[in-house]
Amino acid sequence: MIERDQIFINGKWVTSSGDGVISVTNPVTEETVATVPAGSAEDVDLAVRAAANAFPAWSQTSVHERVEMLHKLAELTRTRSDEITRAIVSEIGQPAKIAEESQGAAAVEDLLSIAESLPGITWQEQVGHTVVAREAAGVVGAITPWNGPMRMVCMKAGAAIAAGCTVVLKGTEVAPLSSFIFAEIVAEAGLPDGVFNLVSGAGPDVGEALVTHPLVDMVSLTGSVRAGRRVMELASQSVKKVALELGGKSANVILEDADLEQAVNVGIEDAFRNSGQVCGGLSRMLVPRSRLAEAEELAVRKAESYVLGDPYDPATTLGPVANATQQQRVRDYIHSGLAEGVRLLAGGPDAPEGLERGYFVRPTIFSGDNTSRIAREEIFGPVVVIIPFDTEEEAFEIANDTQYGLAGAIWAGDDDRARALARKLRAGRIRINGSPVNLRAPHGGFKLSGIGREFGRYGIEEFLEYKAIG
């Protein structure tokens, strides 16, 4: 049992003025494994004022100083990788060997990518007789999600700090332990007091106080569309800058001449990573109608290959979803697919055999069209819908027939042809024939998937403003 009884403000661990605690539940055992303070608006006010006081000095530090600090943060994060892995396993149930790479090691790579990208930003240029400068946006209110608790803290806080901003973080209350570890890393690295502050708590209390605080200049949120709308609504009252990375219903477009087996397998791996709790997961698989039966067979075989269970067992390849609410949400979507007559090929709403305890969901494959709820709404669980098409033109019409636009994939016999076709897909990041995600290239979406970009220099630039001089 981990009991965190303080929050991090102005370089010190202090007692929260809130009078409650938030319990953290292990989604495998359904037991309480930690508690953190339920912070208050008063805590937010102290943290924001500390960040505002620290901003003038930090914003004037050199690029070299900030690069050095990011390298320190990355190295200290690396040294605590085992602890980070254990925290993530206990909070969201991700299999340990996957969490070690996709959360701990990836967080280190995110910080290093930010450090390497920082010198590439054009901080000042001459436009006629005018100097155009780029400056830090100010105090940033950062709100991070539970599905990538350590990575999102490092990406968001790291990029803001790199830009010369100061930060008040409200880490997720579902999986908060990583944010406390990051605050300890910040203190050990010697980041000046007030540059990074942490207030734990719930959205209606801490989150809304942060978004509406008059000294917060910008809000950066990764979360649901509902949360993004609420942040925009509140931030608009004082016309704050916002950056939002929200939901997705991404299409995996597999063309006639593609390697179908590889495209299906990699697509399902992408959709099911982190138990399907990824905003950019390829949850709609578009295949030529002539190859539908073959694609269905491959998808079922892949889905049934996943092993659910103890996250510390090396054989386990899929963990539970994060909590009971999420489990019920995913099962309700599966029921809705069945009620609408979508063909169920694998999985289903029942608990996996032998796993009556824990928030597990069976890896589920449907085959249907693009009109059902499960094809149109973000499920955030291990559920894929296979959708056939008759022509390439129809494939891209279906792929774009969504309110989201975060990610996508195209598979074709030729990389160049796939890249050319990527222009037809209305989404922010397109993978070509299984290409890996480039941490130096921008990540973000169109439509309901959000505003702004993360990763590399693009993520840093979200926290900058232009100033024309002369």
C-alpha positions in Angstrom: 0.0 0.0 0.0 1.4 3.4 -1.1 0.2 6.4 0.7 1.1 9.8 -0.8 0.1 12.5 1.6 1.7 15.6 0.1 1.7 17.5 -3.2 4.7 19.3 -4.8 4.6 23.1 -4.9 7.4 25.6 -5.4 10.1 22.9 -5.1 8.8 21.5 -1.8 6.5 18.7 -0.7 3.6 20.3 1.2 0.4 19.2 2.8 -2.7 19.7 0.7 -5.4 21.9 2.0 -7.9 19.4 0.7 -9.5 17.2 3.3 -9.9 14.0 1.3 -7.9 11.3 -0.4 -8.3 9.5 -3.7 -7.9 5.7 -3.8 -6.1 3.9 -6.6 -7.4 0.5 -7.6 -5.4 -2.2 -9.1 -7.5 -3.4 -12.2 -6.2 -6.9 -11.9 -6.9 -7.6 -8.3 -9.6 -4.9 -7.8 -7.9 -4.0 -4.5 -6.8 -0.5 -3.3 -3.1 -0.2 -3.8 -2.5 3.5 -3.1 -4.0 6.8 -2.0 -3.1 10.4 -3.0 -4.4 13.7 -1.7 -7.6 15.1 -3.2 -6.3 18.6 -3.8 -8.3 21.8 -3.7 -8.7 25.1 -5.5 -6.5 26.6 -2.8 -3.7 24.2 -3.7 -4.0 25.2 -7.3 -3.8 28.8 -6.4 -0.5 28.3 -4.5 0.9 26.2 -7.3 0.0 28.7 -10.0 1.4 31.6 -8.1 4.6 29.7 -7.6 4.8 29.0 -11.4 4.0 32.6 -12.2 6.9 33.8 -9.9 9.3 31.3 -11.4 8.4 32.1 -15.0 10.4 35.3 -15.6 13.7 33.7 -14.7 13.1 30.3 -16.3 11.8 31.8 -19.6 15.1 33.7 -19.9 17.4 30.6 -19.5 19.4 29.6 -22.5 18.5 26.7 -24.9 21.7 25.0 -23.7 20.6 25.2 -20.0 17.2 23.7 -20.9 18.7 21.0 -23.0 21.0 20.0 -20.1 18.0 19.9 -17.7 16.1 17.7 -20.1 19.0 15.3 -20.3 19.1 15.2 -16.5 15.4 14.4 -16.3 15.8 11.7 -18.9 18.7 10.0 -17.1 16.9 10.1 -13.7 13.8 8.7 -15.3 15.9 5.9 -16.7 17.4 5.1 -13.3 13.8 4.7 -11.8 12.5 2.6 -14.7 11.8 -0.4 -12.5 9.8 1.7 -10.0 7.9 3.3 -12.9 7.1 -0.1 -14.4 5.7 -1.4 -11.0 3.6 1.7 -10.6 2.1 1.4 -14.0 1.4 -2.3 -13.6 -0.4 -1.6 -10.3 -2.4 1.3 -11.6 -3.5 0.2 -15.1 -2.6 -3.5 -15.2 -0.4 -3.3 -18.3 1.8 -6.4 -18.6 5.2 -5.6 -17.0 7.4 -6.4 -20.0 5.2 -4.1 -22.2 5.0 -1.3 -19.6 8.8 -1.4 -19.2 9.1 -0.5 -22.9 6.0 1.4 -23.8 5.9 3.6 -20.7 9.3 3.7 -18.9 11.7 3.4 -21.7 9.5 5.4 -24.1 9.2 8.2 -21.5 13.0 8.5 -21.5 13.0 8.6 -25.3 10.3 11.3 -25.3 12.5 13.5 -23.0 15.6 12.9 -25.1 13.7 13.7 -28.3 12.5 17.0 -26.8 16.1 17.8 -25.8 17.4 16.9 -29.3 14.7 18.9 -31.0 15.0 22.1 -28.9 18.1 23.6 -30.7 16.3 23.1 -34.1 13.7 25.7 -33.3 14.1 29.1 -35.0 13.9 31.5 -32.0 14.4 34.7 -34.0 14.3 35.7 -37.7 14.4 38.9 -39.7 11.3 39.7 -41.7 12.0 43.0 -43.6 12.8 45.6 -40.9 11.0 43.5 -38.2 12.5 40.9 -35.9 10.1 38.0 -35.3 10.9 36.3 -32.0 9.4 33.2 -30.4 8.8 33.3 -26.6 7.4 31.0 -24.0 3.6 31.2 -23.7 3.7 31.5 -19.9 2.3 29.4 -17.1 0.9 26.1 -18.4 -1.9 24.1 -16.8 -1.2 20.5 -17.9 -3.8 17.8 -17.5 -2.7 14.2 -18.3 -4.6 11.0 -18.9 -4.5 7.6 -17.3 -3.8 5.5 -20.3 -0.2 6.7 -20.6 0.5 8.1 -17.1 4.3 8.5 -17.3 4.7 9.2 -21.0 2.1 11.9 -21.1 3.6 13.7 -18.1 7.1 13.6 -19.7 5.8 14.7 -23.1 3.6 17.5 -21.9 5.7 18.9 -19.0 9.0 18.2 -20.8 7.9 20.2 -23.9 6.5 23.1 -21.9 9.7 23.3 -19.7 11.8 23.1 -22.9 9.9 26.0 -24.3 10.7 28.1 -21.2 7.2 27.8 -19.7 6.5 26.9 -16.1 4.0 24.1 -15.3 1.3 23.1 -12.9 0.3 19.5 -13.5 -2.9 17.8 -12.6 -2.0 14.2 -13.2 -4.8 11.7 -13.7 -6.5 10.5 -10.5 -6.9 7.0 -11.9 -3.2 6.4 -12.3 -1.4 9.2 -10.3 1.7 7.5 -9.0 3.9 8.3 -12.1 3.3 12.0 -11.7 4.6 11.8 -8.1 7.7 10.0 -9.3 8.2 12.7 -11.9 8.0 15.4 -9.3 10.7 13.6 -7.3 12.8 13.4 -10.4 12.3 17.1 -11.0 13.5 17.9 -7.4 16.5 15.6 -7.7 17.5 17.2 -11.1 17.6 20.6 -9.5 14.9 22.3 -11.6 14.4 25.7 -10.1 11.6 26.1 -7.5 8.2 26.7 -9.1 9.1 25.6 -12.6 7.2 22.4 -12.1 4.4 21.9 -9.6 2.0 19.0 -9.0 -1.5 19.1 -7.5 -3.4 15.8 -7.4 -7.1 15.7 -7.5 -10.3 15.3 -9.5 -11.2 17.2 -12.6 -14.2 19.2 -11.2 -12.1 20.4 -8.3 -8.4 20.7 -9.3 -8.8 20.6 -13.1 -11.4 23.3 -13.4 -9.6 25.5 -10.8 -6.5 25.2 -12.9 -8.2 26.0 -16.3 -9.9 29.0 -14.9 -7.1 30.5 -12.9 -6.3 34.0 -14.1 -2.5 33.5 -13.9 -2.6 30.4 -16.2 -1.8 31.4 -19.7 -2.3 28.1 -21.5 -3.9 24.8 -20.9 -2.7 21.5 -22.4 -5.0 18.5 -22.1 -4.9 14.9 -23.3 -8.2 13.2 -22.7 -11.7 12.6 -23.9 -13.7 14.8 -26.3 -16.0 15.6 -23.4 -13.1 16.8 -21.3 -11.7 18.8 -24.2 -15.0 20.5 -24.7 -15.2 21.4 -21.0 -11.6 22.8 -21.1 -12.3 24.9 -24.2 -15.5 26.2 -22.6 -13.8 27.2 -19.4 -10.6 28.5 -21.0 -12.6 30.7 -23.4 -13.8 32.8 -20.5 -10.3 34.3 -20.2 -9.3 33.5 -23.8 -6.5 31.2 -22.9 -4.5 29.3 -25.5 -5.4 25.6 -25.5 -3.8 22.4 -26.9 -6.0 19.4 -27.0 -5.1 15.7 -27.9 -8.5 13.9 -27.8 -10.1 10.8 -29.2 -9.9 8.8 -32.4 -11.6 6.2 -34.5 -8.6 5.5 -36.8 -8.8 3.5 -40.1 -6.4 0.8 -41.1 -6.8 0.9 -44.9 -5.5 -2.3 -46.5 -5.4 -2.1 -50.3 -5.8 -5.0 -52.8 -2.0 -5.4 -53.4 -1.0 -5.2 -49.8 0.6 -8.0 -47.7 -2.8 -8.9 -46.1 -1.4 -11.1 -43.3 1.1 -8.5 -42.1 -1.4 -5.6 -42.4 -4.0 -7.5 -40.4 -1.6 -8.6 -37.7 0.1 -5.2 -37.3 -3.2 -3.4 -37.4 -4.7 -5.5 -34.6 -1.5 -5.2 -32.5 -1.9 -1.4 -32.9 -5.5 -1.5 -32.0 -5.1 -3.7 -28.9 -2.0 -2.1 -27.4 -2.6 -1.1 -23.9 -5.8 -3.2 -24.0 -7.2 -0.9 -26.7 -6.9 2.2 -24.5 -5.1 4.3 -27.1 -6.6 7.3 -28.8 -4.8 6.6 -32.1 -5.5 2.9 -32.2 -6.4 1.4 -35.6 -9.9 0.3 -34.5 -11.5 0.2 -38.0 -9.9 -2.3 -40.4 -10.9 -1.6 -44.1 -10.3 -4.4 -46.5 -11.2 -5.2 -50.1 -14.4 -7.1 -50.3 -12.7 -9.8 -52.4 -10.4 -10.5 -49.4 -12.9 -10.1 -46.6 -13.1 -13.7 -45.6 -9.4 -14.1 -45.6 -9.0 -10.9 -43.5 -11.6 -12.1 -41.0 -9.8 -15.5 -40.6 -6.5 -13.7 -40.0 -8.0 -11.3 -37.5 -9.7 -14.0 -35.5 -6.5 -16.0 -35.3 -4.6 -12.9 -34.1 -7.2 -12.0 -31.5 -7.3 -15.5 -30.1 -3.5 -15.5 -29.8 -3.6 -13.0 -27.0 -3.0 -14.2 -23.4 -4.8 -12.4 -20.6 -3.8 -12.7 -17.0 -1.1 -11.9 -14.4 0.8 -8.8 -15.7 4.0 -10.2 -14.2 3.7 -13.5 -16.1 6.0 -13.2 -19.2 3.4 -15.1 -21.2 0.7 -12.4 -20.6 0.3 -10.2 -23.7 -2.9 -8.3 -22.8 -4.0 -6.7 -19.5 -7.3 -5.5 -18.2 -8.9 -2.1 -18.9 -8.3 0.5 -16.3 -11.3 0.3 -14.0 -14.8 -1.1 -13.6 -16.4 1.9 -15.3 -14.2 1.4 -18.4 -14.9 -2.3 -18.4 -18.7 -1.7 -18.3 -18.4 0.9 -21.1 -16.5 -1.5 -23.4 -18.9 -4.4 -22.7 -21.9 -2.1 -23.4 -20.4 -1.2 -26.8 -20.0 -4.9 -27.5 -23.6 -5.5 -26.6 -24.6 -2.6 -28.8 -22.8 -4.2 -31.8 -24.7 -7.5 -31.2 -28.0 -5.6 -30.9 -27.4 -3.9 -34.2 -26.7 -7.1 -35.9 -23.0 -6.6 -36.5 -21.3 -10.1 -37.0 -19.2 -11.1 -34.0 -16.2 -13.1 -35.1 -14.2 -13.4 -31.8 -14.5 -12.3 -28.2 -17.7 -10.9 -26.8 -19.1 -9.2 -23.7 -18.5 -12.1 -21.2 -15.6 -12.3 -18.8 -12.6 -14.2 -20.2 -12.6 -17.8 -19.0 -10.8 -18.1 -15.7 -10.6 -14.4 -15.1 -13.8 -13.6 -13.1 -11.8 -11.1 -11.0 -10.2 -8.1 -12.6 -11.4 -5.7 -15.3 -10.6 -7.9 -18.2 -12.3 -7.7 -21.6 -12.0 -10.4 -24.2 -10.2 -9.3 -27.5 -13.1 -8.8 -29.8 -13.5 -8.7 -33.6 -16.6 -7.7 -35.4 -17.3 -7.6 -39.2 -19.8 -5.1 -40.5 -20.1 -1.6 -42.1 -19.4 1.9 -41.1 -22.9 2.8 -39.8 -23.0 1.0 -36.4 -22.1 2.7 -33.1 -19.1 0.4 -32.7 -17.7 1.7 -36.0 -18.4 5.3 -35.3 -17.8 5.9 -31.6 -14.5 5.6 -29.7 -14.7 2.5 -27.5 -11.3 2.7 -25.8 -11.0 -1.1 -25.5 -9.8 -4.2 -27.4 -12.5 -4.1 -30.1 -11.9 -3.9 -33.9 -14.5 -3.7 -36.6 -13.6 -5.0 -40.1 -15.3 -3.1 -42.9 -15.2 -4.1 -46.6 -14.9 -1.8 -49.6 -15.3 -2.3 -53.3 -13.0 0.4 -54.7 -10.0 2.5 -53.4 -12.2 5.6 -53.8 -14.8 4.0 -51.5 -12.1 3.0 -49.0 -11.0 6.6 -48.4 -14.7 7.7 -48.3 -15.3 5.3 -45.5 -12.0 6.1 -43.7 -12.9 9.8 -43.7 -16.5 9.2 -42.8 -15.9 9.9 -39.1 -16.0 12.8 -36.6 -12.4 12.0 -35.7 -9.1 12.4 -37.5 -6.2 11.5 -35.2 -4.3 8.7 -37.0 -4.5 6.1 -39.8 -2.6 3.6 -41.7 -2.3 2.6 -45.4 -1.0 -0.7 -46.7 -0.1 -1.1 -50.3 2.3 -3.1 -52.5 4.4 0.0 -53.0 5.4 2.5 -50.3 5.4 5.5 -52.7 1.9 4.8 -53.9 0.7 4.5 -50.3 2.4 7.8 -49.4 0.7 9.5 -52.3 -2.7 8.1 -51.2 -2.1 9.3 -47.7 -3.0 12.8 -48.9 -6.6 11.5 -49.2 -6.8 10.5 -45.6 -8.0 13.3 -43.2 -6.0 12.4 -40.2 -2.9 13.9 -38.4 -0.6 10.9 -38.5 -0.5 8.2 -41.1 1.6 5.1 -40.9 2.8 3.6 -44.2 3.1 -0.2 -44.5 3.6 -0.6 -40.8 6.2 2.2 -40.4 7.2 3.0 -36.8 6.0 6.1 -35.1 8.6 8.9 -35.5 9.0 10.8 -32.2 10.5 13.7 -34.0 7.4 14.1 -36.3 4.2 15.7 -35.2 1.4 13.9 -33.5 -2.1 15.3 -33.3 -5.4 15.3 -35.1 -8.1 16.9 -37.2 -11.8 17.4 -36.3 -12.8 16.1 -32.9 -9.4 14.6 -32.4 -8.1 17.9 -31.1 -6.1 21.1 -31.6 -2.3 21.3 -31.8 0.6 18.9 -32.1 3.0 16.9 -29.8 6.4 15.3 -30.4 9.7 16.8 -31.4 10.0 20.5 -32.1 6.3 20.6 -33.0 5.4 19.8 -29.5 7.7 22.4 -28.1 6.3 25.0 -30.5 2.8 24.6 -29.1 4.1 26.3 -25.9 5.5 29.3 -27.8 4.1 32.6 -29.0 5.3 34.9 -31.7 6.4 38.5 -31.0 7.1 41.1 -33.8 9.7 43.7 -32.8 10.4 46.8 -35.0 
